[in-house]
Structures are given as structure tokens and as C-alpha cells.
């Protein structure tokens, strides 16, 4: 369930990013597109949970094979969903669409948001692809491959999830998402500005991810 939240979060952030382009804006079709894929993530999660539980209550080979097929399909779809932000950013960039927000000093923030989507999307795709590959490449007991090791499981699984969470959290305090003089490097002392309250270190949600709606 935790990884599903990251997939949905990335879809929401991608939706906010494409909204800065006039061709997409607040169009209902675009909003429906991302809501559809968010619903697909939830459906895949439910499918995987149901068949995983069902496998513990049967020894019928035919049913076990059907359960495995369902898990493979769900894993493949989730891998596609994880890659969707990268495909979206790539399509927009290749299309040469003009961003109404990418003007003057604010271009740095637009570029930072784009980079955040690409990096988190690639990491989640690697994680989802690894899980899919492990399930596709089943081996008999005693003939496990390197990808069945604990190191591979944790490094290409949970570790990547932690990195994604760290990136999304760190974006809320990184100066690259700030509006104003940050783009010209005019912070006093060459670093972040002096603040009176710790909350002033935190970027607003709109600065990092785009406004809600």
C-alpha cells in the first residue's frame, strides 16, 4: 500500500506540472486521464492483495497459475504507471510546448519541478520493474539468481522508496523551488536568507508542486 501512495503522489504532481502548459491547463479530459490511472493503481493493489491471500488457501495448480498471472499483470501495469511521469515530461519537452510559467527568473523553478518528476519517476520505475522481473523470472528452490538475494531485494526495493520519499520531502526546503531573488543567487551570504521562524525555511506547496485544483 505504501508504494501505491508514491505512484499516486507522482501522478498528482505530474498533473500539476502539465497544468502550467496552456494546451493542457484545467481541461477536464486531462484531469480525468490522471484520475483514471490513479484508480488503476488502487485496482491493481486490490487485485494483488486478493490473489495473494487466495494462494494461501488452495493447492490447486490451475488456480495458483491464475493467481500468478494476475500478479504479473498488476505488476506490469504498475510499472507503466511508475514510468508515466517520465513519459509525460518527455512528450511535453519533445513537443516544444511553451510553458507560460517558464519566463525569466522563474524558469529555474520550472526546471527543478521537471527534474523532480523525472528522477522520482525513474526510481519508481526501476523499483517496479525489479519486482516484475523477479516474478517473471521464477526459479526452482535452490537455483535462485542474484535478484533473489536480500541485498537486491532491499536495495532495489525499499531503499529506492526511501530515496523517493527523501526527494519529495527535501523539495519542500530546497531553495531552487523558491520564487523571487533565489534564481539570481541574491541570498545574503550566498546561502539561504536569514529567517526569524523555522517555518519560513519550508517552501509552499504551490512553489514545489503547483497549485491545487
C-alpha positions as CSV (number, residue, x, y, z in Angstrom):
1,X,0.0,0.0,0.0
2,X,2.9,2.4,0.7
3,X,4.4,2.2,-2.7
4,X,0.9,2.7,-4.2
5,X,0.8,6.0,-2.4
6,X,4.0,7.1,-4.1
7,X,2.6,6.1,-7.5
8,X,-0.5,8.2,-6.9
9,X,1.6,11.1,-5.5
10,X,3.7,11.2,-8.6
11,X,0.6,11.2,-10.8
12,X,-0.8,14.1,-8.8
13,X,2.5,16.1,-9.1
14,X,2.6,15.3,-12.9
15,X,-0.9,16.6,-13.3
16,X,0.0,19.9,-11.5
17,X,3.1,20.2,-13.7
18,X,1.3,19.8,-17.0
19,X,-1.3,22.3,-15.9
20,X,1.3,25.0,-16.4
21,X,1.0,24.4,-20.1
22,X,-1.8,26.3,-21.8
23,X,-2.6,23.4,-24.1
24,X,-3.5,21.3,-21.0
25,X,-4.5,23.8,-18.3
26,X,-7.5,22.8,-16.3
27,X,-9.1,20.7,-19.0
28,X,-11.4,18.0,-17.7
29,X,-10.0,15.4,-20.1
30,X,-6.5,15.9,-18.7
31,X,-7.7,15.7,-15.2
32,X,-9.8,12.6,-15.9
33,X,-6.7,11.0,-17.6
34,X,-4.7,11.2,-14.4
35,X,-7.6,10.2,-12.2
36,X,-8.1,7.1,-14.3
37,X,-4.5,6.0,-13.7
38,X,-4.8,6.7,-10.0
39,X,-7.8,4.4,-9.9
40,X,-5.9,1.8,-11.9
41,X,-3.2,1.8,-9.1
42,X,-5.8,1.2,-6.5
43,X,-7.4,-1.6,-8.6
44,X,-4.0,-3.3,-9.1
45,X,-3.3,-3.1,-5.4
46,X,-6.7,-4.7,-4.6
47,X,-6.1,-7.4,-7.2
48,X,-2.6,-8.2,-5.8
49,X,-3.9,-8.4,-2.2
50,X,-6.8,-10.7,-3.1
51,X,-4.9,-13.2,-5.1
52,X,-2.0,-13.2,-2.6
53,X,-4.5,-14.2,0.2
54,X,-6.2,-16.7,-2.1
55,X,-2.9,-18.5,-2.8
56,X,-2.6,-19.5,0.9
57,X,-6.0,-21.3,0.9
58,X,-5.5,-23.6,-2.2
59,X,-3.1,-26.1,-3.6
60,X,-4.8,-26.3,-7.0
61,X,-2.1,-25.8,-9.6
62,X,-4.5,-24.2,-12.1
63,X,-5.7,-21.6,-9.5
64,X,-2.2,-20.9,-8.4
65,X,-1.2,-20.2,-12.0
66,X,-4.1,-17.9,-12.5
67,X,-3.2,-16.0,-9.3
68,X,0.4,-15.7,-10.6
69,X,-0.9,-14.3,-13.9
70,X,-3.0,-11.7,-12.1
71,X,0.0,-10.6,-10.0
72,X,2.2,-10.4,-13.2
73,X,-0.5,-8.2,-14.9
74,X,-0.8,-6.0,-11.9
75,X,3.0,-5.6,-11.6
76,X,3.3,-4.8,-15.3
77,X,0.6,-2.1,-15.1
78,X,2.1,-0.6,-12.0
79,X,5.5,-0.4,-13.8
80,X,3.8,1.5,-16.6
81,X,2.2,3.9,-14.1
82,X,5.5,4.5,-12.5
83,X,7.0,5.4,-15.9
84,X,4.1,7.6,-16.8
85,X,5.5,10.9,-15.3
86,X,8.7,10.3,-17.3
87,X,6.8,9.7,-20.5
88,X,4.7,12.8,-19.9
89,X,7.7,15.1,-19.3
90,X,9.5,13.6,-22.3
91,X,6.4,14.1,-24.5
92,X,5.9,17.7,-23.4
93,X,9.6,18.5,-23.9
94,X,9.8,16.9,-27.3
95,X,6.6,18.7,-28.4
96,X,8.3,22.0,-27.8
97,X,5.3,23.4,-25.9
98,X,5.8,26.8,-24.4
99,X,5.4,26.9,-20.6
100,X,3.6,30.0,-19.5
101,X,5.4,29.8,-16.2
102,X,8.9,29.4,-17.7
103,X,9.8,33.0,-18.0
104,X,12.8,34.9,-16.7
105,X,14.0,34.0,-13.3
106,X,11.1,31.6,-12.7
107,X,12.5,29.2,-15.2
108,X,14.7,27.6,-12.6
109,X,11.7,26.5,-10.5
110,X,10.0,25.0,-13.6
111,X,13.2,23.1,-14.4
112,X,13.5,21.9,-10.8
113,X,10.0,20.6,-10.8
114,X,10.5,18.8,-14.1
115,X,13.7,17.2,-12.8
116,X,12.0,16.1,-9.6
117,X,9.3,14.3,-11.6
118,X,11.9,12.6,-13.9
119,X,14.1,11.4,-11.1
120,X,11.3,10.1,-8.9
121,X,9.7,8.5,-11.9
122,X,12.8,6.7,-13.0
123,X,13.5,5.4,-9.4
124,X,9.9,4.1,-9.0
125,X,10.1,2.5,-12.5
126,X,13.3,0.7,-11.5
127,X,11.7,-0.5,-8.3
128,X,8.5,-1.6,-10.0
129,X,10.5,-3.2,-12.9
130,X,12.7,-5.1,-10.4
131,X,9.7,-6.6,-8.7
132,X,8.1,-7.5,-12.0
133,X,11.4,-9.1,-13.2
134,X,11.7,-11.2,-10.1
135,X,8.2,-12.5,-10.5
136,X,8.6,-13.3,-14.2
137,X,12.0,-15.0,-13.6
138,X,10.8,-17.6,-11.1
139,X,13.4,-20.3,-10.4
140,X,13.1,-23.6,-8.6
141,X,14.2,-23.8,-5.0
142,X,18.0,-23.9,-4.7
143,X,18.5,-22.3,-8.1
144,X,17.9,-18.6,-7.2
145,X,19.5,-15.8,-9.1
146,X,21.3,-12.7,-7.8
147,X,18.0,-10.8,-7.9
148,X,16.6,-13.2,-5.2
149,X,19.2,-12.1,-2.7
150,X,18.3,-9.9,0.3
151,X,20.7,-7.2,-0.8
152,X,19.0,-6.9,-4.2
153,X,15.6,-7.0,-2.6
154,X,16.2,-4.2,-0.2
155,X,18.5,-2.0,-2.3
156,X,16.2,-2.1,-5.4
157,X,13.1,-2.2,-3.4
158,X,12.7,-0.4,-0.1
159,X,15.8,1.7,-0.5
160,X,14.6,3.3,-3.7
161,X,11.3,4.0,-2.0
162,X,13.1,5.8,0.9
163,X,15.1,7.8,-1.6
164,X,11.9,8.9,-3.4
165,X,10.3,9.9,-0.1
166,X,13.5,11.8,0.8
167,X,13.5,13.7,-2.5
168,X,9.8,14.7,-2.2
169,X,10.4,15.8,1.4
170,X,13.7,17.6,0.6
171,X,12.0,19.5,-2.2
172,X,9.9,21.4,0.4
173,X,13.0,23.1,1.8
174,X,15.2,23.4,-1.3
175,X,15.8,27.0,-2.5
176,X,15.5,26.0,-6.1
177,X,11.8,26.0,-5.8
178,X,11.6,29.4,-4.2
179,X,10.2,32.3,-6.2
180,X,11.9,35.7,-6.2
181,X,15.6,36.6,-5.9
182,X,16.7,33.0,-5.4
183,X,17.1,32.5,-9.1
184,X,19.7,35.3,-9.3
185,X,21.7,34.0,-6.3
186,X,21.0,37.1,-4.2
187,X,20.6,35.3,-0.9
188,X,22.5,37.1,1.8
189,X,25.9,35.5,2.4
190,X,25.5,33.3,-0.7
191,X,23.2,30.8,1.2
192,X,19.6,30.8,2.2
193,X,18.1,34.0,3.6
194,X,18.0,34.7,7.3
195,X,14.7,33.7,8.8
196,X,13.0,34.5,12.0
197,X,10.8,31.4,12.1
198,X,11.7,27.8,11.1
199,X,8.5,27.7,9.0
200,X,10.0,30.2,6.6
201,X,12.5,27.6,5.5
202,X,9.7,25.5,4.1
203,X,8.6,26.2,0.5
204,X,4.9,26.5,-0.1
205,X,3.1,23.6,-1.8
206,X,2.4,25.7,-4.8
207,X,6.0,26.6,-5.3
208,X,7.1,23.0,-5.3
209,X,4.3,21.1,-6.8
210,X,2.0,23.7,-8.4
211,X,-1.3,24.9,-7.1
212,X,-4.2,22.5,-6.2
213,X,-7.2,22.1,-8.4
